[in-house]
């Protein structure tokens, strides 16, 4: 039973963040600097350091004023431009932040921090092709800069250039092959290329390095699920839950896998656990509704589907799109036809639902009891509504 609302996490990327100098007790040091500035408020270093401390306590606006003071005294102070850019980026004023990094590059067109941060912000703005040029400039003079490699991967994957991104992962792994996150992200890249077996090998390497690396456990379970290896996928999701028992997506996926194994009562318990943790999780309601209907509990199932639709008004349409895509690949999948028919009925299209059910009966000559019951339920509903 391949439910439409099987969920999976997106991969995590290494993002560059600008780290200002460690200032220890920030509030106290700000007070010390304030006292010092009463004596000398024309000291560039004092203004810059005060800005750093204000930044550390989250006062970005006041920090920018300090960096501006430092720059008014010394317009070519690189660190003040970098720090101001960092504050503007934190305030999501990306274009203004980029201007700060451009000022640094006017002073030194090979400054790695300015190149990296400008490229990073171009990625944030969706200007991926432009960003690539900045990461390539860094890698041109320092091929061991892993932050540049990771950010380049972000650009390439957003441009759907997965083969090139894969080469970047290989370059990173030549520098350090003991980082499970890198192996996991490489595996996710391979999935996008349809190379699932290679992806599993990457997840396995990540788990040899750290057998509790959650992302590798989760993503291996996900690949195994889509390969139809439901029992094994549950084993990996179970391992994940030992590390994070409240992860609703993992509970939902175990429920979906168990339903494929026709362990419906166990599946319902998983969806109940999902809804116990978050009763606004639409996928949990949708999947529980489908299983209840499959057990002949149509009214209870429809009530669950109703709740799913209230939370996510497009969940039925998204499910139909998923079922249609799946049926293009596996046109005689009985379970997909069943859930498509049920969902069409819930959408208020009983005639189309009956077409799906009749297709089911053509495929399954034995006429499974649950199929015949669903047809009777839809026909009775149509008759009742016509009276």
VENHU-V871822 format. One line per field, one symbol per residue. psi: psi as a letter, one per 30 degrees, with the letter a starting at -180 (. if undefined). A space follows every 50 residues. Layout:
psi = ???
This chain:
psi = jjkehklllllkkjkkkkjlkkgbjeeeeeeeeeeeffejggjeeeeeee eeeeefggieeeeeeeeeeeffeifgjeeeeeeeeeeeefggieeeeeee eeeefeejfgjeeeeeeeeeeeeeggieeeeeeeeeeefefifgjeeeee eeeeeeefggieeeeeeeeeeeffejggjfeeeeeeeeeeefggieeeee eeeeeefeejfgjeeeeeeeeeeeeffgieeeeeeeeeeefffifgjeee eeeeeeeeefggieeeeeeeeeeefeejggjeeeeeeeeeeeefggieee eeeeeeeeeeejfgeeeeeeeeeeeefeeifgjeeeeefeeeeeeffgie eeeeeeeeeefeejffikeeeeeeeeeeeeeeeeff.
